[in-house]
Amino acid sequence: MKKSQVTVQFEFLLIQMVTQLLDFCLVEGRQSMKINLRLNSEIQFLGRNHMIVGLKGNTVVLQRSDGNLETHEYNLEQIISDPGFRGGYRLGRKEKEGKFEIPLDKLDKEKRDEVSWKYNLILPVLLLEKIKNGDVKALIEFNERFNTVYLNKNENIKSMSQEELIKRILKKLKKSNRSVSRSTFMRYLNKYRNYQKTRVTRTGSGSECFIRSNDKEYIQRADTYAIEICSPRNPDEVVDIIYTKYPVEYHPIIKTIIENKYLTTRKLKVSKINEILETDCGKAGLKKMPYITVRSLIKQLSERTVSIFRHGRKGIEAYTPTERGYSEKAALYPLHIVQIDHTKLDIIAVSEVSGQPIGRPFITLGIDVYSRTIWCMHLSFDDPSSAKVRKAIIQGLFCKRSKERYSTTNEWPIFGVPSVIYLDNGSDFTSDHVKKMIDETLESEVRYRPRKTPHYGGVIERLMGSINSVLSELPGYTGSNIMDKGDRDPSSEACLTLKQIEQFIIKWIVDVYHFKEHKGLPLECNVPILRYQTGCEEHGNPDFFPPENEEIISLSLLPTSRHPYTRFGITMDHIEYKADNLSHLIGKREIKYNIKYDDDDLTCIYFQLPGTGEYVTVPAVYPSSDVLEGLNRYEWHKVKDDLRAKGLLSRKNKMTDALVEQGRRELREMVEKTYTQKKTSRKMSEKIGFDFSAVAGGSQTQQSSSKKSIESLLQDAKLKYSQRS
C-alpha cells in the first residue's frame, strides 16, 4: 500500500532531525568567514579585551580595554594564532553548529551562473557605496573593472550619485539581450543589503541571496529527481541537468530523446519531441506525459546547451570565450594581484631512506605582484594538477609559521585572500574545480593570460628563473639544458632530499629574497618585505581566514562530483562508501548527489544531504577504511592496475580487504625488488610513502657523509646571489 504524501514528508523530516542529532557532522561550531582587522575595533586576545589603536604593516598596536589602558605591539600571526582570539571585522558568515554547508553546490551550472550574473550586475553600486566611505581597494577594483564601461573620459566615480550609476548600468544592459527594469534592479540591490544585515548562520558569499526560493525547494524535495543530460558527441560529458517528479521509469526515455532528438542541428520543435515521447512511453507501457510537462522539461535546458548543440558552429562560437585584451595591470596594494605557475626544478632530489637519486620535483609558486613577496609554495614529485594548485592556495591563505616549521631566521608574514589570481592556460588551471575554488570559496577574481604569451606572466616566470639560478650552487643541479651540465653527472652528485630542498628554498625566500633589493619595484621602496609592510600600513592588511578555519576551508576547496546512492552506498573508483544514517536515500542510479573527496585520504568522502545542503562524513566500508588508511589515489590506481593485469580485478569484481592487502603487498615487493636499480621505482616509493630502509643498506650513510648543512648551502647561495645582484 502506498504511503500518503504527509506520511512521507513526516518520515523525511524525522530522519533529518535524527541525522542532525547524531555525531555525524563534519565540523562543530566553527566560523567560516574572512576577517579584517580595522582601527578602533575590539578583539579578545590573551584572555582580555583589547582595542586596535594602530596598524603598522604586520604589526598591530593593541590597547587594553580594561585596567590601565596600556598599549603593546604584537605580530599579526601571534594575535590570530592565539586560541582565545575573537573579534575583528567579519566579512563572512558563521557556520551553523554541527553543519558544513555550501548552498551554491545544490545548484546546477546554469542556475549558479544566474546567481553570479545578478551579483555582478549590482556590484558597481556596492563598490560605489564603499568608495563613498573612503575604501581605497573598492576604488581600485571599480576603476579596473568598470571605469571604461560606465564612466566618460576624465569623469571621477567619487562625484557620481548612486542614481546616475544605476541609470548607466541599465542603459548599458538594455543594449544586450538581457535587460532588467529599474524596479527589478532595486529589488536585487535591496535583497543583497538585507541579506548582509542578517547573514549569521551559513558558510558562503552574499550572492546566495539570489538563489530562487523555488530552486531551493525544487531541488530539495524528496520526490524530485535529477536527470543528467550528456553531450550527444561525448556520452561521458554532462552538459546540463533537468529536474522532474516523474518516476525513474521515464528517465531513460526523457534523457535519450533530449540528447539524440532535441539537441541536434535538425532543430525539432517541442511538439515533435512530445510526439516522440508519447510513442516511446506507449511502447514502454507508461502513461503519456502532458505537452505542458514536456515543454517545461525542455525549458530547463540552458541557453548555452541549446545553442551549442542545435545551432552548430555559430552556437559554439557564440559561447566560446574569446581572449579579451590582457594587460599586466599594476598591482596597487598587497595581495591585489597574485600570479601562480608551476615549473620543474633544475635539481635532482634523493631518497630520504637510501640517498639514491629519484628525479626532479615540481614546484608551484604564487607571487604578490605589488610587493614581489612570495604568497604560496608547494613542492612534490606530482605532476602539475588542480590538486597541486589547491594545496598551494591553502598554503598561501593561512599563517605559515616558518620559524617553527622550517627554522627560518625571520617569519613569513605573507598570507590572506588575494583580490585577483592570474593563472596560465594549462588544463590544471582552467578546470572547473580551480575556477570554483577562486570564484566561490575565496570570492576572488580569476584571470587567465592569453595562450602562447609567456611574457604576460613575466613576474612569476622571472621568479622561477631566480630560484633555479640559486639552485645552481647545490649538488645535483642539472642546469636548464643539456649543455649546462657539461661532463658532470648530476645524479651522482645529488645528496639533498625533497624535504631538504623545500627547507632550503623556503629559507632562501624568507631570509634572503624578501630582504634583497628588487629591480621590478619602485626605487623609493624596492625591498619586497618592506614594500609589503608599507603597503599594509597604507591600504590595510589583506582579508584572511582565522587559523581555526583551516580545516573547513580546506574541505570547501575539495573537488566535487555527482554519484547515485544505491543499496551499496556511493561507489567511487571501486570503493563503496556507506552510512546507516543515509539508508533513506537509497534509490535508482538516475538520482545523483554531490560528494566531495580527497585524493590523499580514501577512507571517507563528504556527502551533501539533499534536504539541507549539509555535508556529512561517509566512511569506506568495502574495502574497509582500516585497510585504506594511509593509501592515496596514486597508490590505489597502481594497486588496481597490477590486480587487473593479473586478471584478479574486473568491472564487476569487488575490492575485498584481502584483495587490497594482496595488491599493496605485491606492489611493495615489486618496488622493493627494483628500488636500487630503477629511478622510477624510487619516485613511486616517494609518492606512495613506502619505507625501504632495510633495502637501502649502507648507501644512505655513504651519501649522507658528503652532505653540507642547509645553513652552509644557504650561506654559499646567498653570497653568490649577492654577487650576481
C-alpha positions as CSV (number, residue, x, y, z in Angstrom):
1,M,0.0,0.0,0.0
2,K,1.4,3.4,-0.9
3,K,2.2,5.9,1.8
4,S,0.4,9.2,1.9
5,Q,2.3,12.3,1.0
6,V,2.0,13.6,4.6
7,T,3.5,10.4,5.9
8,V,6.4,10.5,3.5
9,Q,7.2,14.1,4.4
10,F,6.9,13.4,8.1
11,E,9.3,10.5,7.8
12,F,11.7,12.6,5.8
13,L,11.7,15.4,8.4
14,L,12.1,12.9,11.2
15,I,15.2,11.3,9.5
16,Q,16.7,14.8,9.1
17,M,16.2,15.5,12.8
18,V,17.8,12.2,13.8
19,T,20.7,12.8,11.5
20,Q,21.3,16.2,12.9
21,L,21.3,14.8,16.5
22,L,23.9,12.2,15.7
23,D,27.5,12.9,16.0
24,F,28.0,12.6,12.2
25,C,28.9,16.0,11.1
26,L,32.0,17.4,9.5
27,V,32.6,20.4,11.8
28,E,31.3,21.7,15.1
29,G,30.7,25.3,16.0
30,R,33.3,26.6,13.6
31,Q,33.2,30.0,12.0
32,S,33.9,30.1,8.2
33,M,34.5,33.7,7.2
34,K,37.1,36.2,6.2
35,I,38.4,38.6,8.7
36,N,40.0,42.1,8.5
37,L,41.5,43.9,11.5
38,R,40.5,47.6,11.5
39,L,41.4,50.6,13.6
40,N,39.3,51.2,16.7
41,S,37.7,47.7,16.5
42,E,37.8,45.5,19.7
43,I,39.2,42.0,19.9
44,Q,39.8,39.3,22.5
45,F,43.5,38.4,22.9
46,L,45.3,36.5,25.6
47,G,42.1,36.3,27.6
48,R,41.5,40.1,27.7
49,N,39.7,42.7,25.6
50,H,41.9,45.0,23.5
51,M,41.2,47.9,21.2
52,I,43.2,48.2,17.9
53,V,44.8,51.6,18.0
54,G,47.5,51.2,15.4
55,L,48.3,49.1,12.3
56,K,52.0,49.1,11.2
57,G,52.2,46.6,8.4
58,N,52.4,43.2,10.0
59,T,52.5,44.8,13.5
60,V,49.3,45.5,15.4
61,V,49.2,48.1,18.3
62,L,46.7,47.0,21.0
63,Q,45.4,48.9,24.0
64,R,43.9,47.2,27.0
65,S,40.2,48.0,27.2
66,D,40.3,47.4,31.0
67,G,42.8,48.2,33.7
68,N,45.4,50.8,33.0
69,L,44.8,51.2,29.2
70,E,48.5,50.4,28.4
71,T,49.5,49.7,24.8
72,H,51.6,46.9,23.4
73,E,52.8,45.9,19.9
74,Y,52.2,42.3,18.6
75,N,52.9,40.4,15.4
76,L,49.7,39.7,13.4
77,E,50.4,36.0,13.3
78,Q,50.9,35.9,17.0
79,I,47.4,37.5,17.5
80,I,45.4,35.3,15.2
81,S,47.2,32.2,16.3
82,D,46.0,32.7,19.9
83,P,43.3,30.1,20.7
84,G,41.3,32.7,22.5
85,F,41.4,35.2,19.6
86,R,37.9,36.6,18.9
87,G,36.6,39.7,17.1
88,G,37.9,41.6,14.0
89,Y,35.6,42.8,11.2
90,R,33.8,39.7,10.0
91,L,33.5,39.6,6.2
92,G,31.7,36.3,6.0
93,R,29.1,34.3,7.9
94,K,29.1,31.9,10.8
95,E,28.8,28.2,10.4
96,K,25.8,26.6,12.0
97,E,26.8,24.4,14.9
98,G,27.3,20.9,13.6
99,K,26.9,21.7,9.9
100,F,29.1,22.4,6.9
101,E,27.1,23.9,4.1
102,I,27.8,25.2,0.6
103,P,24.4,26.3,-0.7
104,L,25.6,27.0,-4.3
105,D,26.7,23.3,-4.6
106,K,23.0,22.5,-4.7
107,L,22.5,24.3,-8.0
108,D,23.3,23.2,-11.5
109,K,25.8,25.3,-13.6
110,E,23.1,27.3,-15.3
111,K,21.5,28.5,-12.0
112,R,24.9,29.2,-10.5
113,D,25.7,31.4,-13.5
114,E,22.4,33.2,-13.0
115,V,23.3,33.9,-9.3
116,S,26.7,35.2,-10.3
117,W,25.2,37.4,-13.1
118,K,22.8,39.1,-10.6
119,Y,25.6,39.7,-8.1
120,N,27.9,41.2,-10.8
121,L,25.0,43.4,-12.0
122,I,24.8,45.2,-8.7
123,L,28.5,45.1,-7.9
124,P,29.3,48.5,-9.3
125,V,26.8,50.1,-6.9
126,L,28.1,48.1,-4.0
127,L,31.6,49.3,-4.8
128,L,30.4,52.9,-5.1
129,E,29.0,52.7,-1.5
130,K,32.4,51.6,-0.3
131,I,34.2,54.3,-2.3
132,K,31.9,57.0,-0.7
133,N,33.1,55.6,2.7
134,G,36.8,56.1,1.7
135,D,37.6,52.4,0.8
136,V,40.7,52.7,-1.5
137,K,40.6,49.0,-2.5
138,A,37.0,49.4,-3.7
139,L,38.0,52.4,-5.8
140,I,40.8,50.4,-7.4
141,E,38.5,47.5,-8.1
142,F,35.9,49.8,-9.7
143,N,38.5,51.5,-11.9
144,E,39.9,48.2,-13.1
145,R,36.5,46.5,-13.9
146,F,34.0,49.3,-14.6
147,N,35.8,52.6,-15.3
148,T,35.7,52.3,-19.1
149,V,32.2,50.7,-19.0
150,Y,30.3,53.3,-17.1
151,L,32.4,56.5,-16.9
152,N,33.1,59.1,-19.5
153,K,36.6,60.4,-20.2
154,N,38.1,62.4,-17.2
155,E,35.0,61.6,-15.1
156,N,35.5,60.7,-11.4
157,I,33.4,58.0,-9.8
158,K,33.6,59.7,-6.4
159,S,31.4,62.6,-7.7
160,M,28.8,60.3,-9.2
161,S,25.5,59.6,-7.5
162,Q,24.1,56.1,-7.0
163,E,21.0,57.0,-9.1
164,E,23.2,58.1,-12.0
165,L,25.3,55.0,-11.9
166,I,22.2,52.8,-11.9
167,K,20.8,54.6,-14.9
168,R,24.1,53.9,-16.8
169,I,24.1,50.3,-15.8
170,L,20.5,49.8,-17.1
171,K,21.3,51.7,-20.3
172,K,24.3,49.5,-21.0
173,L,22.3,46.4,-20.2
174,K,19.5,47.5,-22.5
175,K,21.8,47.1,-25.4
176,S,22.4,43.5,-24.6
177,N,19.9,40.7,-24.9
178,R,19.3,40.6,-21.2
179,S,17.8,43.8,-19.8
180,V,16.0,44.4,-16.5
181,S,13.8,47.2,-15.2
182,R,14.9,49.7,-12.6
183,S,12.4,48.2,-10.0
184,T,14.0,44.7,-10.6
185,F,17.5,46.1,-10.2
186,M,16.5,47.8,-6.9
187,R,14.9,44.6,-5.7
188,Y,18.2,42.8,-6.3
189,L,20.1,45.5,-4.5
190,N,17.8,45.7,-1.5
191,K,17.7,41.9,-1.3
192,Y,21.5,41.8,-1.1
193,R,21.7,44.6,1.5
194,N,19.0,43.0,3.7
195,Y,20.8,39.6,3.4
196,Q,24.1,41.2,4.5
197,K,22.4,42.5,7.7
198,T,21.1,39.1,8.7
199,R,23.8,36.7,7.4
200,V,24.5,34.8,10.6
201,T,24.4,31.1,10.0
202,R,25.9,29.5,6.9
203,T,29.2,29.5,5.0
204,G,29.4,31.3,1.8
205,S,29.1,34.6,0.0
206,G,26.3,37.2,0.0
207,S,25.4,36.1,-3.6
208,E,23.5,33.2,-2.1
209,C,20.6,35.6,-1.6
210,F,19.9,35.4,-5.3
211,I,19.2,31.7,-5.2
212,R,15.5,31.5,-6.1
213,S,13.3,30.0,-3.4
214,N,11.6,27.7,-5.8
215,D,15.0,26.4,-6.9
216,K,15.8,25.6,-3.3
217,E,12.6,23.8,-2.7
218,Y,12.6,22.1,-6.1
219,I,16.0,20.5,-5.6
220,Q,15.4,19.6,-2.0
221,R,12.0,17.9,-2.3
222,A,12.1,14.2,-1.6
223,D,10.0,13.4,-4.8
224,T,12.2,15.4,-7.2
225,Y,14.7,13.6,-9.4
226,A,17.7,15.0,-11.3
227,I,18.4,13.7,-14.9
228,E,21.8,14.3,-16.3
229,I,21.8,15.4,-19.9
230,C,25.1,14.4,-21.7
231,S,26.7,15.6,-24.9
232,P,25.4,13.7,-28.0
233,R,29.0,13.7,-29.1
234,N,30.5,12.5,-25.9
235,P,28.2,10.4,-23.6
236,D,30.6,10.8,-20.6
237,E,30.3,14.6,-20.6
238,V,27.4,16.1,-18.6
239,V,26.3,19.3,-20.2
240,D,23.1,20.1,-18.3
241,I,20.8,18.8,-15.5
242,I,17.0,18.9,-15.6
243,Y,14.5,18.0,-12.8
244,T,11.3,16.1,-12.8
245,K,8.8,14.5,-10.4
246,Y,8.1,11.6,-12.9
247,P,9.3,8.2,-11.6
248,V,12.6,6.7,-12.7
249,E,11.0,4.5,-15.4
250,Y,10.6,7.7,-17.5
251,H,14.1,9.0,-17.1
252,P,16.0,6.9,-19.7
253,I,13.3,7.8,-22.3
254,I,13.5,11.5,-21.5
255,K,17.3,11.5,-21.4
256,T,17.6,9.6,-24.8
257,I,15.1,11.8,-26.6
258,I,16.5,15.1,-25.4
259,E,20.1,14.0,-26.2
260,N,19.5,12.4,-29.6
261,K,16.4,14.2,-30.9
262,Y,16.2,17.7,-29.5
263,L,19.9,18.6,-29.1
264,T,20.7,18.2,-32.8
265,T,21.0,20.6,-35.7
266,R,17.7,19.2,-37.1
267,K,16.0,21.7,-34.7
268,L,12.9,19.6,-34.0
269,K,10.1,21.6,-32.4
270,V,8.8,20.8,-28.9
271,S,5.6,19.5,-30.4
272,K,7.5,16.9,-32.4
273,I,9.5,15.9,-29.3
274,N,6.2,15.5,-27.5
275,E,5.0,13.1,-30.2
276,I,8.2,11.0,-30.0
277,L,8.0,10.9,-26.2
278,E,4.3,9.8,-26.4
279,T,5.2,7.0,-28.8
280,D,8.2,5.7,-26.7
281,C,6.2,5.9,-23.4
282,G,3.5,3.9,-25.1
283,K,6.0,1.2,-26.1
284,A,7.3,1.0,-22.6
285,G,3.7,0.7,-21.2
286,L,3.9,4.1,-19.5
287,K,1.2,6.8,-19.4
288,K,1.9,9.7,-21.8
289,M,3.3,13.0,-20.5
290,P,1.2,16.1,-21.0
291,Y,2.5,18.6,-23.5
292,I,2.9,21.3,-20.9
293,T,5.2,19.0,-18.9
294,V,7.4,18.2,-21.9
295,R,7.7,21.9,-22.7
296,S,8.7,22.7,-19.1
297,L,11.4,20.0,-19.2
298,I,12.8,21.4,-22.5
299,K,12.8,25.0,-21.0
300,Q,15.0,23.8,-18.1
301,L,17.9,23.3,-20.6
302,S,20.2,26.3,-20.6
303,E,20.5,28.7,-23.5
304,R,24.2,27.7,-23.8
305,T,23.4,24.0,-24.2
306,V,20.6,24.6,-26.7
307,S,22.7,27.0,-28.8
308,I,25.8,24.8,-28.9
309,F,24.0,21.6,-30.0
310,R,21.1,23.0,-32.1
311,H,22.9,25.9,-33.9
312,G,26.1,24.1,-34.8
313,R,29.3,26.2,-35.4
314,K,27.6,29.5,-34.8
315,G,26.3,28.4,-31.4
316,I,29.8,27.1,-30.4
317,E,31.4,30.4,-31.5
318,A,28.8,32.4,-29.5
319,Y,29.6,30.6,-26.3
320,T,33.4,30.1,-26.7
321,P,35.2,32.7,-24.6
322,T,37.4,35.0,-26.6
323,E,40.6,36.4,-25.3
324,R,39.9,39.9,-24.1
325,G,42.6,42.5,-24.0
326,Y,45.1,41.3,-21.4
327,S,47.4,43.8,-19.8
328,E,49.6,43.2,-16.9
329,K,47.9,45.8,-14.8
330,A,49.8,47.4,-12.0
331,A,49.0,46.0,-8.6
332,L,48.0,48.8,-6.2
333,Y,48.1,47.1,-2.8
334,P,49.3,43.9,-1.0
335,L,47.7,40.8,-2.5
336,H,45.8,42.8,-5.0
337,I,47.2,40.5,-7.8
338,V,48.9,37.1,-7.3
339,Q,50.4,35.2,-10.2
340,I,50.6,31.4,-9.8
341,D,52.5,28.9,-12.0
342,H,54.4,25.6,-11.9
343,T,57.9,24.6,-13.1
344,K,60.2,21.6,-12.8
345,L,63.2,22.4,-10.6
346,D,66.7,22.0,-12.2
347,I,67.9,19.8,-9.4
348,I,67.7,16.0,-8.6
349,A,66.4,15.0,-5.2
350,V,67.4,11.8,-3.5
351,S,65.6,9.3,-1.3
352,E,65.4,10.1,2.4
353,V,66.0,6.4,3.1
354,S,68.7,5.3,0.7
355,G,70.2,8.5,-0.5
356,Q,69.8,7.3,-4.1
357,P,68.6,9.8,-6.8
358,I,64.9,10.0,-7.5
359,G,64.3,12.8,-10.0
360,R,63.4,16.5,-10.4
361,P,60.4,17.7,-8.4
362,F,57.8,20.2,-9.5
363,I,57.3,23.5,-7.6
364,T,54.1,25.6,-7.6
365,L,54.7,29.2,-6.6
366,G,52.4,32.3,-6.1
367,I,53.9,35.8,-6.1
368,D,52.3,39.1,-4.9
369,V,52.8,41.4,-7.9
370,Y,52.6,44.5,-5.7
371,S,55.5,43.7,-3.4
372,R,57.1,40.7,-5.2
373,T,56.9,38.8,-1.9
374,I,56.0,35.1,-2.2
375,W,52.4,34.2,-1.2
376,C,52.4,30.4,-1.6
377,M,54.5,27.4,-2.4
378,H,54.1,23.7,-2.9
379,L,56.8,21.2,-3.8
380,S,56.4,17.5,-4.7
381,F,57.1,14.9,-7.3
382,D,53.5,15.0,-8.5
383,D,52.9,16.4,-12.0
384,P,51.0,19.7,-12.3
385,S,47.3,19.3,-11.5
386,S,44.4,21.1,-9.9
387,A,45.2,19.3,-6.7
388,K,48.7,20.9,-6.6
389,V,47.0,24.3,-7.3
390,R,44.7,23.7,-4.4
391,K,47.5,22.7,-2.0
392,A,49.5,25.8,-2.9
393,I,46.4,28.1,-2.4
394,I,45.8,26.6,1.0
395,Q,49.4,27.3,2.0
396,G,49.0,30.9,0.9
397,L,45.8,31.5,2.8
398,F,47.0,30.7,6.3
399,C,49.8,31.6,8.7
400,K,52.9,29.8,7.6
401,R,54.7,29.8,11.0
402,S,58.0,29.4,9.1
403,K,60.2,29.8,12.2
404,E,58.5,26.9,13.9
405,R,58.2,24.6,10.8
406,Y,61.4,25.4,8.8
407,S,63.7,27.1,11.3
408,T,63.9,30.3,9.3
409,T,65.5,33.4,11.0
410,N,62.5,35.6,10.0
411,E,58.8,35.0,9.8
412,W,56.9,34.6,6.5
413,P,54.1,37.1,7.1
414,I,52.5,36.9,3.6
415,F,49.1,35.3,3.9
416,G,45.5,36.1,3.3
417,V,43.0,36.2,0.4
418,P,44.1,37.8,-2.9
419,S,41.7,40.1,-4.8
420,V,42.8,38.7,-8.2
421,I,44.6,35.5,-9.1
422,Y,46.3,35.3,-12.5
423,L,46.8,31.8,-14.0
424,D,48.3,30.1,-17.0
425,N,46.0,28.5,-19.6
426,G,47.1,24.9,-18.8
427,S,44.3,22.4,-18.1
428,D,45.4,22.2,-14.4
429,F,44.4,25.9,-14.1
430,T,41.4,26.1,-16.4
431,S,39.4,23.2,-14.8
432,D,36.0,24.0,-13.2
433,H,37.4,22.9,-9.9
434,V,40.0,25.7,-9.8
435,K,37.6,28.3,-11.1
436,K,35.1,27.4,-8.3
437,M,37.8,27.4,-5.7
438,I,38.7,31.0,-6.6
439,D,35.4,32.4,-7.6
440,E,33.1,30.9,-4.9
441,T,35.2,29.9,-1.9
442,L,37.7,32.7,-1.9
443,E,35.4,35.2,-3.6
444,S,38.4,36.4,-5.7
445,E,38.6,37.1,-9.4
446,V,40.4,34.6,-11.6
447,R,42.1,35.8,-14.8
448,Y,43.9,33.9,-17.5
449,R,46.8,35.1,-19.6
450,P,46.4,34.6,-23.4
451,R,47.8,31.4,-24.9
452,K,51.4,31.4,-26.3
453,T,52.2,34.7,-24.5
454,P,54.6,33.7,-21.6
455,H,55.8,37.4,-21.4
456,Y,52.4,38.3,-19.8
457,G,53.3,36.1,-16.8
458,G,56.7,37.8,-16.6
459,V,56.7,38.3,-12.8
460,I,56.2,34.7,-11.9
461,E,58.5,33.5,-14.8
462,R,61.4,35.6,-13.5
463,L,60.9,34.3,-10.0
464,M,61.1,30.7,-11.3
465,G,64.3,31.6,-13.1
466,S,65.7,33.2,-9.9
467,I,65.0,30.0,-7.9
468,N,66.6,27.7,-10.4
469,S,69.5,30.1,-10.6
470,V,70.0,29.8,-6.8
471,L,69.8,26.0,-7.0
472,S,72.8,26.1,-9.4
473,E,75.1,26.2,-6.3
474,L,73.6,23.0,-4.9
475,P,74.8,19.4,-5.5
476,G,72.6,17.6,-8.0
477,Y,71.9,20.8,-10.2
478,T,71.0,19.7,-13.7
479,G,71.0,23.0,-15.5
480,S,68.2,24.3,-17.7
481,N,69.5,22.4,-20.7
482,I,71.8,19.6,-21.6
483,M,74.7,22.0,-22.3
484,D,74.7,23.4,-18.8
485,K,75.8,20.2,-17.1
486,G,78.8,19.6,-19.3
487,D,80.7,16.5,-18.2
488,R,79.1,16.5,-14.7
489,D,76.8,13.7,-13.6
490,P,74.1,15.4,-11.5
491,S,72.6,12.1,-10.4
492,S,75.9,11.0,-8.7
493,E,76.4,14.5,-7.1
494,A,72.8,14.7,-5.8
495,C,72.5,14.4,-2.0
496,L,69.6,16.5,-0.9
497,T,66.1,15.1,-0.2
498,L,62.9,16.7,-1.2
499,K,62.3,18.0,2.4
500,Q,65.8,19.5,2.4
501,I,65.3,21.2,-1.0
502,E,62.0,22.5,0.3
503,Q,63.6,23.8,3.5
504,F,66.5,25.4,1.5
505,I,64.1,27.2,-0.9
506,I,61.8,28.4,2.0
507,K,64.8,29.7,4.0
508,W,66.1,31.4,0.9
509,I,62.7,33.0,0.2
510,V,62.1,34.2,3.8
511,D,65.6,35.1,4.9
512,V,67.3,36.2,1.6
513,Y,64.9,37.0,-1.3
514,H,62.4,39.0,0.8
515,F,65.2,41.3,2.0
516,K,67.1,41.9,-1.2
517,E,66.5,44.9,-3.5
518,H,64.3,44.0,-6.4
519,K,64.7,45.7,-9.8
520,G,60.9,45.4,-10.5
521,L,59.9,47.6,-7.5
522,P,59.9,51.4,-7.2
523,L,63.3,52.8,-6.2
524,E,61.9,54.5,-3.1
525,C,60.9,51.1,-1.7
526,N,62.5,48.3,-3.6
527,V,62.8,45.6,-0.9
528,P,59.9,43.1,-1.2
529,I,59.2,42.7,2.6
530,L,59.4,46.5,3.2
531,R,57.1,47.1,0.2
532,Y,54.6,44.7,1.6
533,Q,54.7,46.2,5.1
534,T,54.4,49.8,3.9
535,G,51.6,48.7,1.6
536,C,49.7,47.2,4.5
537,E,50.2,50.4,6.5
538,E,48.8,52.5,3.7
539,H,46.0,50.2,2.5
540,G,45.4,47.8,5.4
541,N,46.2,44.1,5.8
542,P,44.6,41.7,3.3
543,D,41.5,39.9,4.4
544,F,42.3,36.5,5.9
545,F,40.7,33.4,7.4
546,P,41.4,32.7,11.1
547,P,43.6,29.6,11.8
548,E,40.8,27.6,13.3
549,N,39.1,27.7,9.9
550,E,41.9,25.9,8.1
551,E,40.1,22.5,8.2
552,I,36.7,23.8,7.0
553,I,38.2,26.0,4.2
554,S,40.4,23.1,3.1
555,L,37.3,20.9,2.8
556,S,35.4,23.7,0.9
557,L,38.2,23.7,-1.7
558,L,38.0,19.9,-2.3
559,P,36.7,18.8,-5.8
560,T,33.0,17.8,-6.2
561,S,31.4,15.1,-8.2
562,R,27.9,13.5,-8.5
563,H,27.1,9.9,-7.7
564,P,23.9,7.8,-7.1
565,Y,23.3,6.4,-3.6
566,T,22.3,2.7,-4.1
567,R,21.9,-0.2,-1.8
568,F,25.7,-0.4,-1.9
569,G,26.1,3.2,-0.9
570,I,28.3,5.5,-3.0
571,T,30.6,3.5,-5.3
572,M,33.6,5.5,-6.5
573,D,36.7,4.1,-8.1
574,H,35.9,0.5,-6.9
575,I,35.4,1.7,-3.3
576,E,32.0,1.6,-1.6
577,Y,31.1,4.4,1.0
578,K,28.1,3.8,3.1
579,A,26.4,5.0,6.3
580,D,23.3,3.7,8.0
581,N,22.1,7.3,8.5
582,L,21.7,7.6,4.8
583,S,19.7,4.5,4.1
584,H,16.6,6.5,3.4
585,L,18.3,7.9,0.3
586,I,18.7,4.6,-1.4
587,G,17.3,4.8,-4.9
588,K,17.8,4.4,-8.6
589,R,21.1,5.2,-10.3
590,E,19.5,8.1,-12.2
591,I,19.2,10.1,-8.9
592,K,22.6,11.6,-8.0
593,Y,24.1,13.5,-5.1
594,N,27.0,15.9,-4.6
595,I,30.1,14.5,-2.9
596,K,33.5,15.9,-2.0
597,Y,36.6,13.8,-1.9
598,D,40.3,14.0,-1.1
599,D,42.7,12.0,-3.2
600,D,45.1,11.9,-0.2
601,D,42.6,10.2,2.0
602,L,40.4,7.4,0.6
603,T,39.0,6.4,4.0
604,C,35.9,8.6,3.6
605,I,34.0,11.0,1.4
606,Y,31.8,14.0,2.2
607,F,28.2,13.7,1.2
608,Q,25.8,16.6,0.7
609,L,22.4,15.9,2.2
610,P,19.6,16.8,-0.3
611,G,17.4,18.4,2.3
612,T,19.7,20.8,4.0
613,G,22.8,21.1,1.8
614,E,24.8,20.0,4.8
615,Y,28.0,17.9,4.1
616,V,28.5,14.8,6.3
617,T,31.3,12.3,6.5
618,V,30.6,8.8,4.9
619,P,33.2,6.1,5.7
620,A,34.5,3.5,3.3
621,V,33.0,0.0,4.0
622,Y,34.1,-2.1,1.1
623,P,37.1,-2.3,1.3
624,S,37.1,-1.0,4.9
625,S,38.5,2.3,6.0
626,D,41.1,0.5,8.1
627,V,42.6,-1.2,5.1
628,L,42.6,2.1,3.1
629,E,44.3,4.0,5.9
630,G,47.4,5.8,4.6
631,L,46.6,4.9,0.9
632,N,46.4,7.7,-1.6
633,R,44.8,7.8,-5.0
634,Y,48.1,7.3,-6.8
635,E,48.9,4.0,-4.9
636,W,45.2,2.9,-5.3
637,H,45.5,3.1,-9.1
638,K,48.8,1.3,-9.1
639,V,47.3,-1.5,-7.0
640,K,44.2,-1.8,-9.3
641,D,46.4,-1.8,-12.4
642,D,48.5,-4.6,-11.0
643,L,45.5,-6.7,-10.0
644,R,43.8,-6.0,-13.3
645,A,46.9,-7.2,-15.2
646,K,46.8,-10.4,-13.2
647,G,43.1,-11.0,-14.0
648,L,42.1,-10.5,-10.4
649,L,40.0,-7.4,-11.0
650,S,37.2,-6.6,-13.4
651,R,34.4,-4.0,-13.5
652,K,32.1,-6.5,-11.7
653,N,34.7,-7.5,-9.1
654,K,34.5,-6.1,-5.6
655,M,37.7,-5.0,-3.9
656,T,37.8,-7.0,-0.7
657,D,40.1,-6.2,2.2
658,A,42.2,-9.3,1.3
659,L,42.5,-8.3,-2.3
660,V,43.6,-4.8,-1.4
661,E,46.2,-6.1,1.1
662,Q,47.4,-8.6,-1.5
663,G,47.7,-5.8,-4.1
664,R,49.6,-3.5,-1.8
665,R,51.9,-6.3,-0.7
666,E,52.7,-7.3,-4.3
667,L,53.2,-3.6,-5.3
668,R,55.6,-3.1,-2.4
669,E,57.5,-6.3,-3.3
670,M,57.8,-5.1,-7.0
671,V,59.1,-1.7,-5.9
672,E,61.4,-3.2,-3.4
673,K,62.9,-5.6,-5.9
674,T,63.8,-2.8,-8.3
675,Y,64.3,0.0,-5.8
676,T,68.1,0.2,-6.0
677,Q,68.2,-0.2,-9.8
678,K,65.4,2.0,-11.1
679,K,64.8,5.7,-10.5
680,T,61.1,5.2,-11.4
681,S,60.7,2.8,-8.6
682,R,62.3,5.2,-6.1
683,K,60.0,8.0,-7.3
684,M,57.0,5.7,-7.0
685,S,58.1,4.9,-3.4
686,E,58.2,8.6,-2.6
687,K,54.7,9.2,-3.9
688,I,53.4,6.2,-2.1
689,G,55.4,6.6,1.1
690,F,57.0,3.2,1.3
691,D,59.8,2.7,3.8
692,F,62.7,0.7,2.4
693,S,65.4,1.4,5.0
694,A,66.3,-2.2,5.1
695,V,66.8,-2.4,1.4
696,A,68.9,0.8,1.4
697,G,71.6,-0.7,3.5
698,G,74.7,1.3,3.8
699,S,74.2,3.5,0.8
700,Q,72.4,6.1,3.0
701,T,75.4,6.5,5.2
702,Q,77.8,6.8,2.3
703,Q,75.7,9.6,0.7
704,S,75.0,11.5,3.9
705,S,78.7,11.9,4.7
706,S,79.1,14.2,1.7
707,K,76.2,16.4,2.6
708,K,76.6,20.0,3.7
709,S,74.2,21.5,6.2
710,I,71.3,23.6,4.8
711,E,72.7,26.6,6.6
712,S,76.1,26.2,4.9
713,L,74.5,25.8,1.5
714,L,72.3,28.8,2.1
715,Q,75.3,31.0,3.0
716,D,77.1,29.9,-0.2
717,A,74.0,30.6,-2.3
718,K,73.4,33.9,-0.5
719,L,76.9,35.1,-1.2
720,K,76.9,34.2,-4.9
721,Y,73.3,35.6,-5.3
722,S,74.5,38.9,-3.8
723,Q,77.5,39.0,-6.2
724,R,75.2,38.5,-9.2
725,S,72.8,41.2,-8.0
